[in-house]
C-alpha cells in the first residue's frame, strides 16, 4: 500500500531534546509511512510565544499536515484555530493541530493520554480521594483526566493557591457531582495520609529541577503515586514511593498514550501502543514498567 508523505512539527520553547519526533517516525516506519517530524523551537528561532498564530500560518503555507503544540502555547494557540474538539474545549488547551484542507482543528491528547496511561500503569487503583500537585497546563489536563477515570474527591495543590483555586473551580463546573477543592503545599501533611493517590504535575524531578515535590516521610503503603515527569523516568519521587511501599506509575505512560492518539489523528492509522512504549523506553534507557506498576523494586 502506498501512502502520501506526512510533514509534522513540534512547536514550543526548548523542544530540541524532545523524544516525540523519534517516537512518531519509528512507528511510521512499521506502517511504511513516509513521515518527517521536525521540531520548531521558538526559543532557538527567537519567536515569541504570542506569535503562535503566525507559526500556524507559516506551517500551513509550507505544507505541514499537523503540529504538536507544547509549552507555552497550548492555551495561546486556541484563538488562532478554526475549531477545537470537545476535550480541548473543556480543558482549555490544545496540544495537536490538524490541517484539514483550509481549516485548522485543535485536539487535546494530554488528558486522554493520562487517563489511558493511568489505567495501564495503575489498574484498579482506588480513586476515592486523589491529590493533584501542580495547577499549570499539565495539571489542568491531568485533573480533567482524573475526573474522567472516576475520582470522587480531588484536591488541587499549588504554591500559587489562587491558580489552584481557579483550576478547582473549572474542574468542579465540568463535573458538578464531584468534590473538587484547592489547597496549598503546607496542607499535604494532612491531605496525603488520608488520600488514595497523588499525581505530581510540576517540573520538580526533571534533570534540570532535581529533588522531591514534598517530604518523603508523607509517603505510605496505602498511597499510589503517579509522576508525569519522564526525563528521567525513574524520578526521585518514584524511587522514594517504592521504598515506602507505594504502587507507582511513571511519566512514560502518559507520554506514550498522548503520542499514540496524536499519531492516529494525524495519519488515520492505529499505532501499536506496546511497540511505541518499548521504543520510548529504549530511547530513555529504561526497562519496561511492569515491575514498577506493581510497586516492586
N, C-alpha and C positions, 0 to 999 in steps of 0.2 A: 504494500500500500504506500502511496506517495502522499506526502503532506506538504503544505506550504510552509515556508520558513517563518519562525517567530523571532521577534525582536522585543526584549523585555528589559526594563530598567528598575533599579532600586534607588529611590530618591530620599535623601536625608543628610544630616550632618554627621560626618565621621563614619560613613558607611564602608570605607575602603576595605577593612578587615572582615566584612560580613561573609558568612558561610552560605548565605542563601543562593547566590549565583551558582556556586559549585553544586549545591544540592539539587537545584532545579535542572541544571544541564546534565547531571549524571542520570537522573530519572528519564529525561527526554531521550537520551541515547538508547535506553532499553526499549523505547517505543518507536525508534527510528525517526525521531523528530529532529529537524534542523532547527536548533533553538539556541539563540545567543542572548545571554543575560549579562547586562553591564551595570556597574554601579555609577550613580550620578551623585557625587559627593558635593553638597552645597558649600561646605567649608573649604574644600580644596579649590573650588572654582570661584570663591568669593561671591556667592549668590545668597542674598538674604532670604530667610525662610518666607517672608511675606510675599516674595516673588514667585511662589509656587504656581500661581495661575499662569505665569509666563512659561514656566518649565513644562506645564501640561501642554500648552500650545506648541512649544518647540517640539516636544516628543511626538505629538500628533503629526506635525508637519514633516518630521524626519522619518515617519513610518513605523513608529513603535506600535506594538499590539497591546501592550499593557505596562503598567508601572506598579511596583510595590512602593508604598509610602511609609516612612518611619519618622521617628523624632527629628525635628519638632513640627512636622507638617500634617499630622493626622487629623487635626481639627481645622487647621488653616485651609486645607485643600477643599473642604466641603462646598464652600460658596462658589468655587470655580467649576463645579461639575453640573451636568445636566440632570442627573438623577442619582439617588443612592438607594440601596436596598433597605429593608425594614430593620435588620440588625444594626447596620451602620447608623441608621436614623435614630434608633433607640440609644445606642452607645454615644452618639455624637462624635464619632471618629471613623475615618476611612483608612485602611491600610492596603487596599488593592483598587486600582483604577483600570477598567477595561475600555479600550477604544472600540466602540461598536458603531462602525460606519462613521457618521459625523457626530455621534453622541459620545459623551463620556459618562460612565456609570461607576459609582463607588460602592465598595463592599468592605465589610469588616470580618476578617477570618481570625482575628486575635481572640475574640470572645468565644466563638465556636471552637477554635483550636484549643483553648484552655479546657473547655468543657469535655471535649473528646479525649484530650490528653489526661485529664483528671480521672475519667472513668477507666482509662487504660492503666495509668500508673497507680491509682489507689482504688481498685474495685471494692465496692460495698463499704466505702468509708462513711462513717456517720457524719451527718451534716446538720445536726440539731442546732449547734451554735458554732459559727466559724468567725475567726478574726482575720480581717484583711489589713495588712500593713502596707500603706502606700496608696495615696488617693490621686496619683497622676494619671496620665493616659493609659498606662498599663493596668493600673489599679481599677480604672473605670471599666475596662474590658473584662478583667477578671471578676470584678464584683458582679457584673451582669451575668457572667458565666456561672458563678456560684448560685445565683438565684435560679438560673435555668436548670441546674442539676439538683435543686431541691433544698437549698439551705433555708431553714426555718427562721433563724435569727442570725443576722450578720452585723458585726461591729467593724466599722471602718476607722482605722487608726492612722494618723499622720502627724508629723511635727507641726504642720500648719493645720490647726484644728478647724479653721474656717473652711479650708479646702476639703477636709474630711466631712464636715457638716454639709457642704454643698453636694458632694457626691452621694452621701447618705440620703439626702432629700431627693435627688434624682432617681436613685435606685428604688426608694420607697414609693415614689409616684408611679413607677412602672409596675411594681408588684405590691399592691396595697395590702395583700393578705400576709406579707412577710414583715417581720420586725427588723428594721434597719436603723442602726444608731451610729453615732460618731463618738470618738474618744481620742485621748492623747496617749503617747507612749508611756507616760508615767503610770497609766492605769493598767498596763499589761500585767503587772504583778497580781492584779485582781482578776483580770479577764482570762488569762491563759490557764490557770488551774481549773477553771470551770468550763473550758471550751473543748469541743471535739477535735478541732483542727485550726491551723493557722496557715495563711498563704502570704508569702513575702514578695512584694512588688516594688522594691526600691533598688537603686544601684549597689547598695552595700553587699559585699561579697564578690563583686566583679574584680578582675585583676587590678583595675585602676582604683578600686574602692574597697580594699580588704577589710575584713572584720565581720562582726556579728551585728544584726539589727536590734538585738535585745540580749539580755543576760542568759547564758546557757542554763543557769540554775532554774529558769522558769519552764524548761522542757520536762516532760514527764511521759511515762509509757502510754498513758491514755490519750495522748495528743498525736495526731498525724501532722506532718509538716510538708508543705509544698513550696518550692522556690522557683521563680520564673527566670532567674539568672542562669545562663547556660555556658558562660565562659568565665570561670571554669564550671563544668557540670557539677562536680563534687565540691560544693561551696562549704565554707566553714560552718554555716548554719546546718547543712545536711549532715556533715560529719558529727557535729555536736548532738544533733537529733538522734542519729543512730546509736551513739554512745548512751543516750538516755533511754533507749528502747522504743523510740518512735518509728512508726511507718513513715516512709518518705517518698516524695515524688520530685524528680529533678526538672529543671527548665527545658530539657531536651524534648519532653513530651509535648509541651505547648509549641515549641519551635517547629517540630516536625509536622504536627497536625495543621498548624496555620499555613505551612508551606504546601502541604498536600491539597488543601482546599483551594489555595490560590492557583496552584498548577492546573487543577481541573477547571477552574473558572477561565483561565487563560487559553487552554488547549481543547477543552471538551473531552479530554482523555482522563480516565480514572487512574491515578497512580497507585503503586503498591506501597502502602504505608509502612509495612515492616521492612521492605527493602530500603526505603528512604530513611527509616530510623537507623538501620545498620550503617548506611553510608554516612549519615550525620555523625554517629558516634565514632566512626573511623576518622572523620575529619577533625573531631575534637580530641581524639585519642582516648576515648572512654569505652569500657565494655558495655554490653547490653545491660538494661536496667532491671532485669528480673529479680536479682537478689536484693537490690536496693528497695524495690517496690514492696518487698516482704519485710523490710525493716532489718535485714541481716547485714552484718559487717563483713 
